[in-house]
Amino acid sequence: MASFRVSFLSLLQFLLLALASVEGASDERNTFIVHVQPQANHVLDTADDRKALYQSFLPDHGRLLHAYHHVTSGFAARLTQREVEAISALPGFVAAQGTRNNSLGSGDGVIIGVLDSGVTPGHPSFSGDGMPPPPAKWKGRCDFNGRSVCNNKLIGARVFDTAVGAGNGTSSSGRPLSPIDEDGHGTHTASTAAGAVVPGAQVLGQGRGTASGIAPRAHVAMYKVCGLEDCNGADILAGIDAAVPDGCDILSISLGGPSVPFHEDSLAVGTFAAAEKGLFVSTSAGNSGPNYTTMSNEAPWMLTVAASTMDRLISTTVRLGNGLTLDGESAYQPDFSATVLHPLVFAGASSTPDAKFCGNGSLDGFNVKGKIVLCERGNDVPRLAKGAEVLRAGGVGMILTNQFIDGFSTLADLHVLPASHVSHAAGAAILSYIKSTASPVAQITFGGTVPGASPAPVITSFSSRGPSTLNPGILKPDITGPGVTVLAASPFQEGPPSLGRQTGTTFSFMSGTSMSAPHLSGIAALIKSKHPEWSPAAIKSAIMTSADNTDRSGSGMSILNEQHMAADLFAIGAGHVNPEKVINPGLVYDITPADYIGFL
């Protein structure tokens, strides 16, 4: 170390003399990466040794930003141009380069084709204000029956839903088919991928803020392939067949079905041809989790997206008569007394079979009037329908508890009455309390939107799991992204009928891998706008190789599953997408469409 110290002092004296001669130099400092070749007399046994060497190049302390130890020898610092010139005369200096900022961009010039239930053209999320015209390659149509509703954001809309049509572009009643969204699913997914910036978004006062698609400067083309009931394979294939020559760059497909051989799957067949022609395809993994081998969309040429939570809760609290408090969620948060304790009853105490699931009519003859009712999730009874049954039977509130299989995964639904969706562990504690006393009581209080929730992200219970039954050697899903209580555009006012008509722009919360897939479609658009020459495989590689396997806490904790145990590869794939890293992943792997043939 002695030889290093001598060298350090001599270098510093030299540097000070050199800098003293640059009077009148610009005071503007910029970030430079300085590459250094240590001299033979430098002893660099530790990271501190290297840092001391790098500091010796600098005129004073506080300039060093990064000391590089492994991938390069050198440092980053804030310097003026004259200071860089002075440093360049020092022994060991190799080169200095200014840095450039790598931004995500906004998807400029990219066209996202969305195959779904249609779109709501008048919604502000599809406003063309400030958008440039679509690229010259765009050849699509806007089939709104003569209405001029397309613009530079929503550049196209076509209908392929033959379930309501006569096969000639008209409905069974003879009226022209319309790409208007009557379901809400397509409006939500399209705005998630590429919706315009809309201030003041909220759902019944929750999630309030500015809404934006992942790629707000990308263009949207809707291909309506779904009706109110389902999505026909022939229609899906027709939609893909149209999107390719229309000029789409990305296909966002939040659809799926049972696992079948690829050659029998019209979605797999169509997207393979689309990938051959350079289109990137993002699809949903399915909502049949958490059991293994429940995947949809297993083909290796498509990105298959699982669903995970965000670090935001729509908070509720259940307080029991014994003082125990338990956290939950609900998007409907009405005025409900925070001081009155209501009688509490378990629906499963009814003599009606499966009454604990609160299905339609299951509470007949069971006294729940004026009470909060504990119902169990599942048994093919929709969550909102459970609350509707409690309300019909005279209940004043509902606690919806998970079964064991759903663990800690809760959802913020727009219930029809005061409600709280709680974890299985919380539900077990509530049921134990009910059984412990002759007169159980409870209250539900509402905490609004709570950012910064932890742990997050967490794989949700409904997210389908691998491995792929068709190709066990290929990891599926590929990636996970936000898919729980996602706020995006809606054609309809949301909330229970008791609220009456509301005013303002309409948004809704939805959950599903249908919501996570368009997040990745938007991210693919960001990559495509920065790297237009990249193939679909290269874009997929960038997304997967830059993914995170740890949560947002910074503690290094693994991403968890619905049981709050470390999620495995069949739940998260490569990990959770990291939008900040995808543009410059460092290394991308490419593959030609012909290489997929062996997997057919």
C-alpha positions as CSV (number, residue, x, y, z in Angstrom):
1,M,0.0,0.0,0.0
2,A,3.0,2.4,0.6
3,S,3.8,2.6,-3.1
4,F,0.2,3.4,-3.8
5,R,0.1,6.3,-1.3
6,V,3.2,7.9,-2.9
7,S,1.7,7.6,-6.3
8,F,-1.6,9.0,-4.9
9,L,0.1,12.2,-3.6
10,S,2.2,12.7,-6.7
11,L,-0.9,12.3,-8.9
12,L,-2.9,14.7,-6.8
13,Q,-0.2,17.4,-6.9
14,F,0.1,17.0,-10.7
15,L,-3.7,17.3,-11.0
16,L,-3.9,20.4,-8.9
17,L,-1.1,22.1,-10.9
18,A,-2.8,21.2,-14.1
19,L,-6.2,22.4,-13.1
20,A,-4.7,25.7,-11.9
21,S,-3.7,26.5,-15.4
22,V,-7.2,26.3,-16.9
23,E,-8.4,29.7,-15.7
24,G,-11.6,30.7,-17.5
25,A,-12.7,27.2,-18.1
26,S,-16.4,26.5,-18.3
27,D,-18.1,25.9,-15.0
28,E,-20.7,23.7,-16.5
29,R,-20.3,20.2,-15.1
30,N,-21.6,17.0,-16.9
31,T,-21.4,13.4,-16.1
32,F,-18.4,11.6,-17.7
33,I,-17.4,8.0,-17.6
34,V,-13.6,7.9,-17.2
35,H,-11.8,4.6,-18.1
36,V,-8.6,4.0,-16.2
37,Q,-5.8,1.5,-16.6
38,P,-4.2,1.0,-13.1
39,Q,-0.4,1.3,-13.1
40,A,1.9,-1.6,-12.1
41,N,2.7,0.0,-8.7
42,H,-1.0,0.3,-7.7
43,V,-2.1,-2.3,-5.1
44,L,-5.8,-2.8,-5.6
45,D,-6.8,-5.5,-3.2
46,T,-10.1,-4.1,-2.2
47,A,-13.0,-1.9,-3.5
48,D,-11.7,0.9,-1.3
49,D,-8.3,0.7,-2.9
50,R,-9.9,1.2,-6.3
51,K,-12.1,4.0,-5.0
52,A,-9.1,5.8,-3.6
53,L,-7.3,5.5,-7.0
54,Y,-10.3,6.9,-8.8
55,Q,-10.7,9.7,-6.3
56,S,-7.0,10.7,-7.1
57,F,-8.1,11.7,-10.6
58,L,-10.6,14.2,-9.2
59,P,-10.0,17.9,-8.1
60,D,-12.1,17.6,-5.0
61,H,-14.4,15.3,-3.1
62,G,-18.1,15.0,-3.9
63,R,-17.5,14.5,-7.7
64,L,-17.4,10.7,-7.8
65,L,-20.8,9.2,-8.8
66,H,-19.9,5.5,-9.4
67,A,-16.7,3.5,-8.9
68,Y,-16.7,0.5,-11.3
69,H,-15.0,-2.7,-10.2
70,H,-16.2,-5.6,-12.3
71,V,-17.4,-4.8,-15.8
72,T,-15.0,-2.0,-16.4
73,S,-12.1,-0.3,-14.7
74,G,-12.9,3.3,-14.1
75,F,-15.5,5.7,-12.6
76,A,-18.3,8.2,-13.3
77,A,-18.0,11.7,-12.1
78,R,-19.3,15.2,-12.6
79,L,-16.6,17.2,-14.4
80,T,-16.2,20.2,-16.7
81,Q,-14.7,19.7,-20.2
82,R,-11.5,21.5,-19.1
83,E,-11.2,19.2,-16.1
84,V,-11.5,16.2,-18.3
85,E,-8.7,17.6,-20.5
86,A,-6.5,18.0,-17.4
87,I,-7.3,14.4,-16.2
88,S,-6.4,13.1,-19.6
89,A,-2.7,13.9,-19.0
90,L,-2.6,11.8,-15.9
91,P,-0.9,8.3,-15.9
92,G,-3.4,5.5,-16.2
93,F,-6.0,7.6,-18.1
94,V,-7.5,5.7,-21.0
95,A,-10.6,7.6,-22.2
96,A,-13.5,9.7,-21.0
97,Q,-16.9,9.8,-22.6
98,G,-20.0,11.8,-21.9
99,T,-23.2,10.0,-21.1
100,R,-26.5,10.0,-22.7
101,N,-29.8,9.5,-21.1
102,N,-31.8,6.5,-22.2
103,S,-35.5,7.1,-21.8
104,L,-38.3,4.7,-22.2
105,G,-40.1,6.8,-24.8
106,S,-43.8,6.7,-25.3
107,G,-44.3,4.3,-28.1
108,D,-44.1,6.9,-30.9
109,G,-44.9,5.5,-34.3
110,V,-45.9,2.0,-33.1
111,I,-49.3,0.5,-33.9
112,I,-50.9,-1.8,-31.4
113,G,-53.6,-4.1,-32.7
114,V,-56.0,-5.2,-29.9
115,L,-58.1,-8.3,-30.5
116,D,-61.0,-8.0,-28.0
117,S,-64.6,-7.0,-27.5
118,G,-64.5,-3.6,-29.2
119,V,-63.7,-0.1,-28.1
120,T,-65.4,3.1,-26.9
121,P,-64.3,5.7,-29.4
122,G,-65.5,8.8,-27.5
123,H,-63.6,8.0,-24.3
124,P,-60.8,10.6,-23.5
125,S,-58.4,7.7,-23.3
126,F,-58.7,7.4,-27.1
127,S,-58.4,11.2,-27.8
128,G,-56.2,12.0,-30.7
129,D,-55.2,15.4,-29.3
130,G,-51.5,16.0,-29.8
131,M,-51.0,12.6,-31.6
132,P,-49.2,12.6,-34.9
133,P,-50.7,10.8,-37.9
134,P,-50.2,7.0,-38.1
135,P,-47.2,5.8,-40.1
136,A,-47.6,5.7,-43.9
137,K,-47.6,1.9,-43.7
138,W,-51.1,1.9,-42.0
139,K,-53.7,0.4,-44.4
140,G,-56.5,-0.3,-41.9
141,R,-60.1,0.8,-41.8
142,C,-62.5,2.5,-39.3
143,D,-65.8,0.7,-39.6
144,F,-68.1,2.8,-37.3
145,N,-70.9,2.8,-39.8
146,G,-70.1,6.1,-41.4
147,R,-69.3,7.9,-38.2
148,S,-66.0,9.8,-38.2
149,V,-64.8,8.8,-34.8
150,C,-61.4,7.5,-35.5
151,N,-58.4,9.8,-35.0
152,N,-54.7,9.8,-34.7
153,K,-54.9,7.7,-31.5
154,L,-57.7,5.3,-32.4
155,I,-56.7,4.8,-36.0
156,G,-58.8,1.8,-36.9
157,A,-61.6,-0.5,-35.8
158,R,-63.0,-3.6,-37.5
159,V,-65.6,-6.3,-36.6
160,F,-65.1,-10.0,-37.0
161,D,-67.7,-11.2,-34.4
162,T,-69.8,-13.6,-36.4
163,A,-71.6,-14.8,-33.3
164,V,-74.0,-11.8,-33.8
165,G,-73.6,-11.5,-37.5
166,A,-74.9,-13.1,-40.6
167,G,-71.4,-13.5,-42.1
168,N,-71.7,-10.6,-44.5
169,G,-70.8,-7.6,-42.3
170,T,-74.3,-7.3,-40.8
171,S,-76.1,-8.5,-37.7
172,S,-78.8,-11.2,-37.8
173,S,-81.3,-8.3,-37.8
174,G,-79.7,-6.8,-41.0
175,R,-78.0,-3.9,-39.2
176,P,-74.3,-3.2,-39.9
177,L,-72.0,-4.7,-37.3
178,S,-70.2,-2.1,-35.1
179,P,-66.9,-2.3,-33.2
180,I,-68.5,-0.5,-30.3
181,D,-67.6,-2.2,-27.0
182,E,-70.7,-3.5,-25.3
183,D,-68.8,-5.5,-22.7
184,G,-66.1,-3.2,-21.4
185,H,-63.2,-5.6,-21.7
186,G,-61.7,-4.3,-24.9
187,T,-62.0,-0.7,-23.9
188,H,-60.1,-1.5,-20.7
189,T,-57.3,-3.5,-22.3
190,A,-56.8,-1.1,-25.2
191,S,-56.5,1.9,-22.9
192,T,-54.1,0.0,-20.6
193,A,-51.8,-0.7,-23.5
194,A,-51.8,2.7,-25.2
195,G,-54.5,5.0,-23.7
196,A,-54.0,8.8,-23.8
197,V,-53.1,10.8,-20.7
198,V,-56.3,11.6,-18.8
199,P,-56.2,13.7,-15.6
200,G,-58.7,13.1,-12.8
201,A,-59.2,9.3,-13.3
202,Q,-60.9,7.5,-10.4
203,V,-63.5,4.8,-9.6
204,L,-65.9,5.9,-6.9
205,G,-63.2,8.1,-5.6
206,Q,-60.6,5.4,-5.4
207,G,-57.3,5.1,-7.3
208,R,-57.5,8.9,-8.1
209,G,-54.8,10.3,-10.3
210,T,-53.8,10.7,-14.0
211,A,-54.5,7.7,-16.2
212,S,-52.2,6.8,-19.0
213,G,-51.6,3.7,-21.1
214,I,-48.1,2.2,-20.9
215,A,-47.3,3.6,-24.4
216,P,-49.5,6.8,-24.6
217,R,-48.0,7.9,-27.9
218,A,-48.7,4.6,-29.7
219,H,-51.6,4.2,-32.1
220,V,-54.5,1.8,-31.4
221,A,-56.4,-0.4,-33.8
222,M,-59.3,-2.5,-32.5
223,Y,-60.3,-5.8,-34.0
224,K,-63.6,-6.8,-32.4
225,V,-63.5,-10.6,-32.3
226,C,-65.6,-11.1,-29.2
227,G,-69.2,-10.7,-28.3
228,L,-70.9,-10.6,-24.9
229,E,-70.6,-14.4,-24.6
230,D,-67.4,-15.6,-26.1
231,C,-64.7,-15.3,-28.8
232,N,-64.9,-17.6,-31.7
233,G,-61.7,-19.1,-33.0
234,A,-62.6,-18.4,-36.6
235,D,-63.2,-14.7,-35.7
236,I,-59.9,-14.5,-33.9
237,L,-58.0,-15.9,-36.9
238,A,-59.8,-13.4,-39.1
239,G,-58.8,-10.6,-36.8
240,I,-55.1,-11.6,-36.9
241,D,-55.4,-12.1,-40.7
242,A,-56.5,-8.5,-41.0
243,A,-54.1,-6.9,-38.5
244,V,-51.0,-8.1,-40.4
245,P,-51.6,-6.4,-43.8
246,D,-53.2,-3.4,-42.0
247,G,-49.7,-2.6,-40.7
248,C,-49.8,-3.4,-36.9
249,D,-46.5,-3.8,-35.1
250,I,-47.9,-5.4,-31.8
251,L,-50.8,-7.7,-31.2
252,S,-52.4,-7.5,-27.8
253,I,-54.6,-10.5,-27.2
254,S,-56.2,-10.9,-23.8
255,L,-58.0,-14.1,-24.8
256,G,-57.4,-17.8,-24.2
257,G,-58.9,-21.2,-23.9
258,P,-58.1,-24.8,-23.0
259,S,-54.7,-26.2,-24.0
260,V,-54.9,-27.9,-27.4
261,P,-52.2,-28.9,-29.9
262,F,-50.9,-25.8,-31.7
263,H,-52.1,-26.9,-35.1
264,E,-55.6,-27.1,-33.7
265,D,-55.4,-23.7,-32.0
266,S,-56.4,-20.9,-34.4
267,L,-54.8,-18.3,-32.1
268,A,-51.5,-20.2,-32.2
269,V,-51.7,-20.7,-35.9
270,G,-52.5,-17.1,-36.6
271,T,-49.9,-15.6,-34.3
272,F,-47.1,-17.8,-35.7
273,A,-47.7,-16.3,-39.1
274,A,-47.9,-12.9,-37.6
275,A,-44.5,-13.4,-35.8
276,E,-43.1,-14.6,-39.1
277,K,-44.1,-11.2,-40.6
278,G,-42.5,-9.3,-37.7
279,L,-45.4,-8.7,-35.3
280,F,-44.8,-9.1,-31.6
281,V,-47.6,-10.9,-29.8
282,S,-48.6,-10.5,-26.1
283,T,-51.2,-12.9,-24.6
284,S,-52.7,-13.6,-21.3
285,A,-51.7,-16.8,-19.3
286,G,-55.2,-17.5,-18.1
287,N,-57.2,-17.2,-14.9
288,S,-57.3,-20.8,-13.8
289,G,-54.6,-20.8,-11.1
290,P,-53.1,-21.5,-8.7
291,N,-52.9,-25.2,-9.8
292,Y,-50.1,-26.3,-12.1
293,T,-50.6,-27.0,-15.8
294,T,-53.5,-24.6,-16.1
295,M,-51.9,-22.4,-18.8
296,S,-53.5,-20.9,-21.9
297,N,-51.4,-19.6,-24.9
298,E,-48.4,-21.8,-24.5
299,A,-46.7,-21.3,-27.9
300,P,-43.1,-20.2,-27.7
301,W,-43.5,-17.4,-30.3
302,M,-45.9,-15.5,-28.1
303,L,-45.2,-13.7,-24.8
304,T,-47.5,-15.3,-22.2
305,V,-48.2,-13.0,-19.3
306,A,-49.1,-14.0,-15.7
307,A,-50.7,-11.6,-13.2
308,S,-49.4,-10.0,-10.1
309,T,-50.4,-7.2,-7.7
310,M,-49.3,-3.6,-7.5
311,D,-48.1,-1.8,-4.4
312,R,-51.5,-0.2,-3.8
313,L,-54.5,-1.3,-1.8
314,I,-58.1,-0.2,-1.7
315,S,-58.2,-0.6,2.0
316,T,-60.9,-1.9,4.4
317,T,-60.6,-3.0,8.0
318,V,-62.8,-5.5,9.8
319,R,-63.0,-5.0,13.6
320,L,-64.4,-7.8,15.7
321,G,-66.2,-7.5,19.0
322,N,-63.1,-8.9,20.7
323,G,-61.0,-6.0,19.5
324,L,-59.2,-7.9,16.7
325,T,-58.7,-5.9,13.5
326,L,-58.2,-7.5,10.1
327,D,-57.2,-5.9,6.8
328,G,-59.2,-6.4,3.6
329,E,-60.1,-4.7,0.3
330,S,-63.2,-3.2,-1.4
331,A,-63.5,-0.5,-4.1
332,Y,-67.0,0.4,-2.9
333,Q,-66.6,2.4,0.2
334,P,-69.9,4.0,1.2
335,D,-70.7,5.9,4.4
336,F,-70.9,3.2,7.0
337,S,-70.8,3.8,10.7
338,A,-67.4,3.4,12.2
339,T,-68.8,3.2,15.7
340,V,-71.7,0.8,15.4
341,L,-71.0,-2.9,15.8
342,H,-73.4,-5.1,13.8
343,P,-74.4,-8.7,14.6
344,L,-72.1,-11.1,12.7
345,V,-73.1,-14.4,11.2
346,F,-71.5,-17.2,9.1
347,A,-73.5,-18.1,6.1
348,G,-72.4,-21.7,6.5
349,A,-74.4,-21.9,9.7
350,S,-77.5,-22.2,7.4
351,S,-79.0,-25.6,6.8
352,T,-79.0,-25.0,3.1
353,P,-76.2,-27.0,1.3
354,D,-73.3,-24.8,0.2
355,A,-74.9,-21.7,1.8
356,K,-71.4,-20.6,3.0
357,F,-70.8,-19.5,-0.7
358,C,-73.8,-17.2,-0.6
359,G,-75.1,-18.3,-4.0
360,N,-78.4,-17.0,-5.3
361,G,-81.3,-18.0,-3.0
362,S,-78.9,-19.8,-0.5
363,L,-79.8,-17.5,2.4
364,D,-83.6,-18.0,2.1
365,G,-85.0,-18.9,5.5
366,F,-81.8,-17.9,7.3
367,N,-81.9,-14.8,9.5
368,V,-79.3,-12.3,8.3
369,K,-81.4,-9.1,8.5
370,G,-79.4,-6.2,9.9
371,K,-76.3,-8.4,10.1
372,I,-72.8,-8.6,8.5
373,V,-72.5,-12.0,6.8
374,L,-69.3,-14.0,6.4
375,C,-69.3,-15.7,3.0
376,E,-66.6,-17.9,1.4
377,R,-65.1,-17.2,-2.0
378,G,-65.5,-19.7,-4.8
379,N,-67.9,-22.5,-5.8
380,D,-68.5,-20.8,-9.2
381,V,-70.5,-18.0,-7.5
382,P,-69.2,-14.6,-8.7
383,R,-67.9,-12.4,-5.9
384,L,-70.4,-9.6,-6.6
385,A,-73.2,-12.1,-6.7
386,K,-72.4,-13.1,-3.1
387,G,-72.9,-9.6,-1.9
388,A,-76.1,-9.3,-3.9
389,E,-77.5,-12.3,-2.2
390,V,-76.6,-10.9,1.2
391,L,-78.3,-7.6,0.4
392,R,-81.4,-9.4,-1.0
393,A,-81.7,-11.4,2.2
394,G,-81.5,-8.3,4.4
395,G,-77.8,-8.2,5.4
396,V,-76.1,-4.8,5.9
397,G,-72.6,-5.9,5.1
398,M,-70.5,-8.8,3.8
399,I,-67.1,-10.2,4.7
400,L,-65.8,-12.3,1.9
401,T,-63.1,-14.7,3.0
402,N,-60.8,-16.8,0.8
403,Q,-60.6,-20.5,0.9
404,F,-57.1,-21.9,1.6
405,I,-56.3,-22.2,-2.1
406,D,-56.5,-18.4,-2.6
407,G,-54.4,-17.6,0.4
408,F,-53.7,-13.9,0.8
409,S,-54.9,-12.9,-2.6
410,T,-57.7,-10.3,-2.2
411,L,-59.5,-8.1,-4.8
412,A,-61.0,-4.6,-4.6
413,D,-64.4,-5.2,-6.1
414,L,-67.3,-2.8,-6.6
415,H,-69.6,-4.6,-4.2
416,V,-73.3,-3.7,-3.9
417,L,-73.1,-3.2,-0.1
418,P,-70.4,-2.5,2.5
419,A,-67.9,-5.3,2.2
420,S,-64.4,-6.4,2.9
421,H,-62.5,-9.2,1.0
422,V,-60.1,-10.8,3.5
423,S,-57.4,-13.4,3.3
424,H,-57.9,-17.1,4.3
425,A,-55.9,-16.5,7.5
426,A,-58.1,-13.5,8.4
427,G,-61.3,-15.4,7.6
428,A,-60.2,-18.3,9.8
429,A,-59.7,-15.8,12.7
430,I,-63.2,-14.3,12.0
431,L,-64.9,-17.8,12.0
432,S,-63.1,-18.8,15.1
433,Y,-64.4,-15.6,16.8
434,I,-67.9,-16.3,15.7
435,K,-67.8,-19.8,17.2
436,S,-66.3,-18.5,20.4
437,T,-69.2,-16.3,21.5
438,A,-72.9,-16.4,21.6
439,S,-73.3,-12.8,20.2
440,P,-70.6,-12.1,17.7
441,V,-70.4,-8.5,16.4
442,A,-68.3,-6.7,13.8
443,Q,-67.9,-3.5,11.9
444,I,-66.3,-2.6,8.5
445,T,-64.4,0.6,8.1
446,F,-62.9,2.0,4.9
447,G,-59.4,3.4,4.5
448,G,-59.4,4.5,0.8
449,T,-56.5,4.1,-1.6
450,V,-53.3,3.2,0.2
451,P,-50.1,3.4,-1.9
452,G,-46.8,1.7,-0.9
453,A,-48.4,-1.6,0.1
454,S,-46.0,-4.4,0.8
455,P,-45.1,-7.1,-0.1
456,A,-45.5,-6.3,-3.8
457,P,-45.6,-7.5,-6.4
458,V,-47.2,-10.8,-5.4
459,I,-48.5,-13.4,-7.8
460,T,-52.3,-13.6,-7.4
461,S,-54.1,-16.9,-6.9
462,F,-56.1,-16.8,-10.1
463,S,-53.0,-16.5,-12.3
464,S,-52.6,-19.7,-14.3
465,R,-49.4,-21.7,-13.8
466,G,-47.1,-23.8,-15.9
467,P,-45.5,-26.0,-16.9
468,S,-46.7,-26.1,-20.4
469,T,-48.4,-29.4,-21.2
470,L,-47.6,-29.1,-24.9
471,N,-43.9,-28.1,-24.5
472,P,-42.7,-29.0,-21.0
473,G,-39.2,-28.0,-22.0
474,I,-40.2,-24.3,-22.6
475,L,-40.8,-22.1,-19.5
476,K,-44.3,-20.7,-19.4
477,P,-45.5,-18.2,-18.4
478,D,-42.8,-16.0,-19.8
479,I,-43.2,-13.0,-17.5
480,T,-45.6,-11.4,-15.0
481,G,-47.1,-7.9,-14.9
482,P,-49.7,-5.9,-13.1
483,G,-53.1,-7.7,-13.3
484,V,-55.0,-7.0,-10.0
485,T,-57.4,-4.1,-9.5
486,V,-56.1,-2.3,-12.7
487,L,-57.7,1.1,-13.3
488,A,-58.4,1.8,-17.0
489,A,-61.1,3.2,-19.3
490,S,-64.7,1.8,-19.2
491,P,-67.7,2.5,-21.4
492,F,-70.0,2.4,-18.3
493,Q,-70.5,4.1,-15.0
494,E,-69.4,1.7,-12.3
495,G,-70.8,0.9,-8.9
496,P,-74.0,-0.4,-7.3
497,P,-77.3,0.7,-8.7
498,S,-78.1,2.5,-5.4
499,L,-75.7,5.2,-6.3
500,G,-77.8,6.3,-9.2
501,R,-76.4,8.1,-12.3
502,Q,-73.0,9.6,-11.9
503,T,-71.1,12.2,-14.0
504,G,-67.6,12.4,-15.3
505,T,-65.3,10.2,-17.3
506,T,-65.8,6.5,-16.8
507,F,-63.1,4.2,-15.6
508,S,-63.2,0.8,-13.9
509,F,-61.1,-1.6,-11.9
510,M,-60.6,-5.0,-13.5
511,S,-58.5,-8.0,-12.5
512,G,-57.1,-10.8,-14.6
513,T,-54.3,-11.9,-16.9
514,S,-56.3,-10.0,-19.5
515,M,-55.1,-6.9,-17.6
516,S,-51.5,-7.9,-17.3
517,A,-51.1,-8.8,-21.0
518,P,-51.8,-5.2,-22.4
519,H,-49.2,-3.9,-19.9
520,L,-46.7,-6.0,-21.7
521,S,-48.1,-5.0,-25.1
522,G,-47.4,-1.3,-24.2
523,I,-43.9,-2.1,-23.0
524,A,-43.2,-4.0,-26.3
525,A,-44.3,-0.8,-28.1
526,L,-41.8,1.2,-26.1
527,I,-39.1,-1.2,-27.1
528,K,-40.2,-1.2,-30.7
529,S,-40.2,2.6,-30.9
530,K,-36.6,2.7,-29.6
531,H,-35.4,-0.4,-31.5
532,P,-37.5,-0.6,-34.7
533,E,-35.1,-3.1,-36.2
534,W,-35.6,-5.7,-33.4
535,S,-37.4,-8.9,-34.2
536,P,-40.3,-10.1,-32.0
537,A,-37.9,-12.6,-30.4
538,A,-35.4,-9.9,-29.6
539,I,-38.1,-7.8,-27.9
540,K,-39.3,-10.9,-26.0
541,S,-35.7,-11.5,-24.9
542,A,-35.2,-7.9,-23.7
543,I,-38.4,-8.2,-21.6
544,M,-37.4,-11.6,-20.0
545,T,-33.7,-11.1,-19.5
546,S,-34.2,-7.7,-17.7
547,A,-37.1,-9.0,-15.4
548,D,-36.9,-8.8,-11.6
549,N,-37.1,-11.8,-9.3
550,T,-37.3,-9.8,-6.1
551,D,-40.0,-7.5,-4.8
552,R,-40.0,-3.7,-4.5
553,S,-38.9,-3.5,-0.9
554,G,-35.2,-3.4,-1.8
555,S,-34.5,-6.1,0.8
556,G,-33.8,-8.8,-1.8
557,M,-36.9,-10.8,-0.9
558,S,-38.2,-13.0,-3.6
559,I,-41.5,-12.3,-5.3
560,L,-44.1,-14.2,-3.3
561,N,-47.2,-16.2,-4.4
562,E,-50.7,-16.2,-3.0
563,Q,-49.5,-18.2,0.1
564,H,-46.8,-15.6,0.7
565,M,-44.2,-18.2,-0.1
566,A,-41.5,-17.7,-2.8
567,A,-43.2,-17.9,-6.2
568,D,-41.6,-20.6,-8.5
569,L,-40.8,-20.3,-12.2
570,F,-44.2,-21.8,-13.2
571,A,-45.9,-18.8,-11.5
572,I,-43.6,-15.9,-12.5
573,G,-41.7,-17.1,-15.5
574,A,-38.6,-15.0,-15.9
575,G,-39.9,-12.6,-13.2
576,H,-41.7,-9.3,-13.0
577,V,-41.3,-7.0,-15.9
578,N,-39.0,-4.0,-15.3
579,P,-39.9,-1.2,-17.7
580,E,-36.8,0.8,-16.8
581,K,-34.5,-1.9,-18.0
582,V,-36.1,-3.3,-21.1
583,I,-34.9,-0.6,-23.5
584,N,-31.2,-1.4,-22.8
585,P,-31.1,-5.0,-21.5
586,G,-27.4,-5.4,-22.3
587,L,-27.9,-8.6,-24.3
588,V,-30.7,-9.9,-26.4
589,Y,-31.2,-13.4,-27.8
590,D,-32.8,-13.7,-31.3
591,I,-34.4,-16.6,-33.0
592,T,-35.8,-17.0,-36.5
593,P,-39.4,-18.1,-37.0
594,A,-38.1,-21.2,-38.7
595,D,-36.5,-22.3,-35.4
596,Y,-40.0,-22.6,-34.0
597,I,-41.0,-25.3,-36.4
598,G,-39.7,-28.1,-34.2
599,F,-42.2,-27.1,-31.5
600,L,-45.3,-27.4,-33.7
